[in-house]
């Protein structure tokens, strides 16, 4: 069996070279969009901070945070490019690094979120620290959860790539929230924007498979349903005591 074909979805009417190229181009293009959105969103406070002078001081912890997120996005672009080039063996070797990186990201992202809340750093715009804390903490659950599911399904490529890309939606959220703040909008305004990636994956499914893939359905529901939960959690009488307990 041709191993490169394993990482491609077979279109409803059969696989042909043009369809395979289109399949590869879609996932590669989506990875590049993720990387571009992250760069633009974090340019003032991280990537081009020397020019803009915006955002908090880049402590060693924040630098590690940025390096890990950047490394994940670079790896995502590289991994989709390897599949696009038919380099399946290298893709699988680098997948091990992706799992280790995702675990490190979950730990560091949690520490950063708690530390910034403890220091009283406002969220994008003027969101109170303990209220904003619900957004990154939910991301720490959603992102590694989807990555873990993707790694579990690493030999079922149709599941694997969709779950990885849906995990990437979660990484877009803080970048887009910062862009919304520039426009004077609250962080939740980022939800429908990042959900466009979920819609794009669903449309791709319908075009190539004529039905939604189970990973798109359940992974997409997981991502979208987690978004209002972050807001609803802060409205309960339990959130503030819990958040204060978390930050010590």
C-alpha positions, 0 to 999 in steps of 0.5 A: 500500500502506498503510505502517502495515500494513507494520510489523504482522505479519499474523495467520495468519487475516488482519489485522483492526483488533482484531488490529492493535491487539493487535499494537501493544499487545504491543510497546508494553507490552513496551517499557514493561516494559523501561523499568520494570525498568531504573528499578527495578533502577537506582533505588538506584544511579542514578535515586533515588541521592539518596534511597537513597545506594547504589552507587558515586559517579556519576562523569561517565563513569557519568552518561553511561553512565546517560544513554545507557541511559535515552535508549535505553529512552525511545526504545524506548518512543517508537518503539513508541508511534509505531507504535501511533499509526500514525506510521510516518514519524516512527518511521523518522526516529528510527530513525537516532538509534537506530543512532547511540545504540546505537553510542555505548552500545557504546563507553561501556559497554565503557569503563565495564566495563573501568574498573570492573574496573581499579578493583577494583569488585565486581559485584552482590553480592560477585562479583570484578571480573575474573570479573564483567567477562565479563558486560558484555563479552558484553553489548557483543557481543550488544546491538549485534549484535542492533541491527545485525541489526535495522537491516539488516532495517529494511524487514522490520518483522517481523524488525526489531521482534523483533531490537530487542526481543531486544536490549532483553533484554540491557539488562535483564540488569544491572538484574535482576542488581542486583535479584537481589543485593538478594535475596542471589542471584548475577548468573546468577540474572538469566538466567532472569528476563530470558529471560521476555521471550524466552518472551513474544515466542515465545508472541506468535508462536505466538498470532498466527502459529501458528509461531515467527518466524525472528528469534525463533528465531535472535535468542532462541538468540543471547541465551540461548546467550550467557548460560552462555558468560559463566560458562564463559569465566571457568572456563577457564585463559585468562580471568584472563590475558585479563581482566588484559590487557584492563584493562592 
